[in-house]
Amino acid sequence: MTQTFDNEIITFKAESTDRIDKQFKSELLSRSALQNLIEQGLVTCEGKTVSKNFKPKIGDIIEIEIPEPTDIDILPENIPLDIRYEDNDLLVVNKPKGMVVHPAPGNYTGTLVNALMYHCKDSLSGINGVIRPGIVHRIDKDTSGLLVVAKNDNAHIKLSEQIKEHSCLREYQSIVYGNVKDDKGTVNAPIGRHSEDRKKMSVTHSVAHKREAVTHYEVIERLNKGFTHMRFRLETGRTHQIRVHMSYIGHPVAGDPVYGPKKVITELEGQCLHACLIGFIHPVTGKLIEVRSELPKYFTDFLNKCR
């Protein structure tokens, strides 16, 4: 699909008679976002506004108008934080399961960022803008555990470099389906946006969209009831990396509603995945900082149940 960009207009040529939202694929715009723009009358075919069910002719020119971003007022909130390390340049926080890291459309309160803004006042890096102040990396809403937050731009840049260079140590624990055969191993399989479901990631070999993804794993304990307790170390940090890789090799994370079996383990309220260790070189002092987090109750309760 050929796409061109002119200011805030995306133009492409229809290659089939499928609905526009089904045939348009771009890293810049999700399918649901495109549907919203269609409903707002911001999508035209050959100059005429289209409906959500409109099917163009092959060769028709489609134009998508991207509206100007609106200013969003993200407010500090007095939400308790489990801080495991803090100094003038950064902090490491132990995020609970169920907490969103940063605000997003329709979810601008109750996030880790709201809590950080209250705790740190004006001391958060501004590199990622008003939505993600201080956020160097993130973990999913229903993944618990450690992440590092930068209090100034210098710390943010140097921490980001460590993540990019794979020198930042990140260790996770999880309970996965099945009896994992090998005691240790590595999944080296590129990850990209799912070709049909834009909210999901998948292992892909498409040259245009794949990104290197490497996950090292180790069996901690083989459990009863067909589960395995595992440890993971990330060499790269792609979206949903552990969840995608384990599903790819036939051992999805227990409780994962996206990449696991259709009959999800509801008692876990999301994937059983915990970021238990983070290690990095301090961006100012040059000292090695390692922070560990014990397994949370939801994890140990399920672990004991599987023994």
Phi, psi and omega in degrees: 000126179270127179235141174234155184233129178226104186055248182251029178243127172257126180242134174212161182258130180296131180253358177205181178259014174293159175306149184302317183291342179274327184263343179278125179229127180203143175293341185275341189214121178283165180297318180295322178295321178295319178299321178296320179293324176298316180296331179276000180076025184258008178239129181234153173237119183052039175088356182248137179299140183247161175264173184296329183264008182295138178240116183282171172269153177300129181097347178299146179266121180254133176240131180243118180268123179265117182291158177298140178295145179264148177289134182242130181264101179270122188257143174295144178225138181281076179252128181301139178240141175264089184269124184260343176201142177203140170214196184289344186251336186198170171213156175242124184244144178262100186280132177283156174300138177096350179267128176283141183288309183226155180299152177212164180311126180084000183212074187255004180229162175075011183268170176299322179298318177302317180292319180295321180297325178289316184289316187265353184057240182267006184266072174218142179297151183251010186299322182268012174082188187288336183282326186233050180298130177082347187281109180274320176212171183223162169232157186296159180309312185264014168261132180263165171123199195272139167212151184263142182235133181266137179266348178210166186293325179298313178297320181299312182299314184289325176291319178298323178297321179295320178294317181295324181273003178065025180263355177275126183274123178228119182240136180235157168235151183205161167247127184240161178289144171086171178263103182292123189295307185272141179294325178222157177181179179223134171256115178242091184214124184296147183239141176211179179295137179300139186292336184245322181251105187290347179274351183249158171250164178203160171291129184219151176241017176292124184301323187288327192240353184282149175227137182306137178216123183229123179236123175263137182229159179212135177282128175268314182201134173270124190257167172287174177064020173076039178229159178227133176271125189229157173243140181232143170236127183271127172270330175236175183224067179275157178304128177060026191305306182297317181297317180291314183296319181290323175296322181298323181265011173088016179227068182297156180292134179301135178082359182286114183281348185258314186251359180263188179299157180297325178275091187280152177279098189291332183297338180278342179052050182118178186296144178273085186213126185227128176277101192261346182212135172224134181224140182198164174273126182301130186294345181247310184277338182079003180278152176283126177247124174234128181234133180243154178227132178292159177294134180286167186300318182302325182287309183293326177298315180289324179299313180295326179294328183274353182275000000 
